[in-house]
Amino acid sequence: MRIAITGAHGTGKTTLARALSEELGLPLITERARLVARQMEVKTCEELFRNPDLAREFQERVLEEQIRAQLAHPQGFVSDRCTLDCIAYWNLYLGDEGAERYFFKARLHAYRRLDLIVYVPPLVLSGGDGFRLGEHHAEVDACIRRELSLLRGAKVLGLEGVAPGERLAHVLEFVRSRKFSAGS
């Protein structure tokens, strides 16, 4: 199974991804944005708001790293983020003008290379942590929801109405009740 967890920042995706990875015995792909930020020496997201050229390079590298990490695990994984998240953050920092190729690549990868996308709604919002944004949850969430609505036929499990403490059990029940095949 190739599973990606999507949703705005600070909603508990990392906690869910780690637990799901452990329960299913699948490799965990950690968030690529922090890796790229370290590589590019980006200290805060505010730098990306102030510098569109830096934001563009950053987002392009995050998408490439996300795809590379997922392709490195063809037998399955749980990813703390999805390529659709890249679209949401590109929109946040840069808008959508001139991003058609980027968006197409991110959407194609999500549609063709994932067996399940788990959407975590912003029920529990934590603040900024130095790199993580302390706000903009609603903007990011709206974009991710819009992207998920475009993926007709894709396997998307929304966790709306599921308490944080029940998320893991809910996802495991969903996964175990269905048969997934690679590339489906």
C-alpha positions as CSV (number, residue, x, y, z in Angstrom):
1,M,0.0,0.0,0.0
2,R,1.1,3.5,-0.8
3,I,-0.6,5.9,1.6
4,A,-0.2,9.6,1.9
5,I,-1.6,11.7,4.7
6,T,-2.8,15.2,3.6
7,G,-4.1,18.3,5.4
8,A,-3.1,21.7,6.7
9,H,-0.2,22.2,9.0
10,G,-0.6,21.4,12.7
11,T,-3.5,19.0,12.4
12,G,-1.8,15.8,13.6
13,K,-0.7,14.3,10.3
14,T,2.7,13.3,11.6
15,T,1.3,11.6,14.6
16,L,-1.1,9.6,12.4
17,A,1.5,8.8,9.8
18,R,4.0,7.4,12.4
19,A,1.3,5.3,14.0
20,L,-0.1,4.0,10.7
21,S,3.4,3.2,9.5
22,E,4.2,1.2,12.6
23,E,0.8,-0.7,12.6
24,L,1.0,-1.6,8.9
25,G,4.8,-2.3,8.9
26,L,5.4,0.1,6.1
27,P,8.3,2.6,5.8
28,L,7.5,6.1,6.9
29,I,8.3,9.0,4.6
30,T,8.8,12.1,6.7
31,E,7.8,15.6,5.6
32,R,10.0,16.7,2.8
33,A,9.6,20.4,3.3
34,R,11.7,20.5,6.5
35,L,14.4,18.5,4.7
36,V,14.5,21.0,1.8
37,A,14.4,23.9,4.2
38,R,17.5,22.6,5.9
39,Q,19.2,22.0,2.6
40,M,18.4,25.5,1.4
41,E,19.0,27.1,4.8
42,V,15.4,28.5,4.9
43,K,14.8,29.2,8.6
44,T,11.2,30.3,8.5
45,C,8.2,30.2,6.2
46,E,8.1,34.0,6.4
47,E,11.2,34.0,4.1
48,L,9.1,32.3,1.5
49,F,6.4,34.9,1.7
50,R,8.9,37.7,1.2
51,N,10.9,36.2,-1.6
52,P,8.9,34.7,-4.5
53,D,12.1,33.4,-6.3
54,L,13.1,31.5,-3.1
55,A,9.5,30.2,-2.7
56,R,9.4,28.9,-6.2
57,E,12.7,27.1,-5.9
58,F,11.7,25.8,-2.5
59,Q,8.3,24.4,-3.7
60,E,9.8,22.9,-6.8
61,R,12.4,21.0,-4.7
62,V,9.8,19.9,-2.1
63,L,7.7,18.4,-4.9
64,E,10.7,16.6,-6.4
65,E,11.8,15.3,-3.0
66,Q,8.3,14.1,-2.2
67,I,8.1,12.2,-5.5
68,R,11.6,10.8,-5.2
69,A,11.0,9.5,-1.7
70,Q,7.8,7.8,-2.7
71,L,9.3,6.2,-5.8
72,A,12.1,4.9,-3.6
73,H,9.5,2.6,-1.9
74,P,7.5,0.9,-4.7
75,Q,6.4,-1.9,-2.3
76,G,4.6,0.6,-0.1
77,F,4.9,3.4,2.4
78,V,3.1,5.8,4.6
79,S,3.9,9.4,3.7
80,D,3.6,12.4,6.1
81,R,2.3,14.7,3.3
82,C,1.1,14.3,-0.3
83,T,2.0,15.9,-3.5
84,L,-1.3,17.7,-3.3
85,D,0.0,19.6,-0.2
86,C,2.7,21.0,-2.5
87,I,0.0,22.6,-4.6
88,A,-1.6,24.1,-1.5
89,Y,1.6,25.7,-0.3
90,W,2.6,26.8,-3.8
91,N,-0.8,28.6,-3.9
92,L,-0.2,30.1,-0.5
93,Y,3.3,31.5,-1.3
94,L,2.9,32.2,-5.0
95,G,-0.7,32.1,-6.1
96,D,-1.6,29.9,-9.1
97,E,-0.4,32.0,-12.0
98,G,2.1,30.1,-14.2
99,A,1.9,26.9,-12.1
100,E,0.1,24.7,-14.6
101,R,3.0,22.2,-15.2
102,Y,3.8,22.0,-11.4
103,F,0.1,21.4,-10.5
104,F,-0.2,18.8,-13.3
105,K,2.8,16.9,-12.1
106,A,1.6,17.0,-8.4
107,R,-1.9,15.9,-9.4
108,L,-0.7,13.1,-11.7
109,H,1.6,11.7,-9.1
110,A,-1.2,11.7,-6.5
111,Y,-3.7,10.1,-8.8
112,R,-1.4,7.4,-10.4
113,R,1.1,6.6,-7.6
114,L,-1.0,6.5,-4.5
115,D,-3.4,3.8,-3.3
116,L,-4.9,5.9,-0.6
117,I,-4.9,9.5,0.4
118,V,-6.0,10.2,4.0
119,Y,-7.3,13.7,4.6
120,V,-6.9,15.1,8.1
121,P,-9.2,18.1,8.7
122,P,-8.1,21.0,10.9
123,L,-9.8,19.9,14.1
124,V,-6.8,20.4,16.3
125,L,-4.6,23.3,15.2
126,S,-1.2,23.8,16.8
127,G,0.6,27.0,16.4
128,G,3.9,27.8,14.7
129,D,7.1,26.0,15.7
130,G,9.7,28.3,14.2
131,F,9.3,26.7,10.7
132,R,5.7,25.7,10.7
133,L,3.2,28.5,9.9
134,G,1.2,29.7,12.9
135,E,-1.7,30.7,10.7
136,H,-3.1,30.2,7.2
137,H,-4.7,26.9,8.1
138,A,-8.0,27.8,6.4
139,E,-6.3,28.8,3.1
140,V,-4.2,25.6,3.0
141,D,-7.2,23.4,4.0
142,A,-9.5,24.9,1.3
143,C,-6.9,24.3,-1.4
144,I,-6.3,20.7,-0.3
145,R,-10.1,20.1,-0.2
146,R,-10.4,21.5,-3.7
147,E,-7.5,19.3,-5.0
148,L,-9.1,16.2,-3.4
149,S,-12.4,17.0,-5.1
150,L,-10.6,17.0,-8.5
151,L,-9.3,13.4,-8.0
152,R,-12.3,11.6,-9.3
153,G,-11.9,7.9,-8.7
154,A,-9.0,8.2,-6.4
155,K,-9.1,6.5,-3.1
156,V,-9.6,9.3,-0.5
157,L,-10.5,8.8,3.1
158,G,-11.7,11.9,4.9
159,L,-11.4,12.0,8.7
160,E,-14.1,14.7,9.2
161,G,-15.9,14.0,12.4
162,V,-13.4,11.5,13.6
163,A,-11.8,12.4,17.0
164,P,-8.0,12.6,17.0
165,G,-7.8,9.6,19.3
166,E,-9.9,7.5,16.9
167,R,-8.1,8.4,13.7
168,L,-5.7,5.5,13.6
169,A,-8.4,2.9,14.3
170,H,-10.6,4.5,11.7
171,V,-7.9,4.4,9.0
172,L,-6.9,0.8,9.9
173,E,-10.5,-0.4,9.7
174,F,-10.8,1.3,6.2
175,V,-7.5,-0.2,4.9
176,R,-8.3,-3.7,6.2
177,S,-11.8,-3.7,4.9
178,R,-10.7,-3.1,1.3
179,K,-8.3,-4.7,-1.0
180,F,-5.8,-2.4,-2.6
181,S,-3.7,-3.2,-5.5
182,A,-0.6,-1.2,-6.6
183,G,-1.5,1.5,-9.1
184,S,-5.3,1.3,-8.4
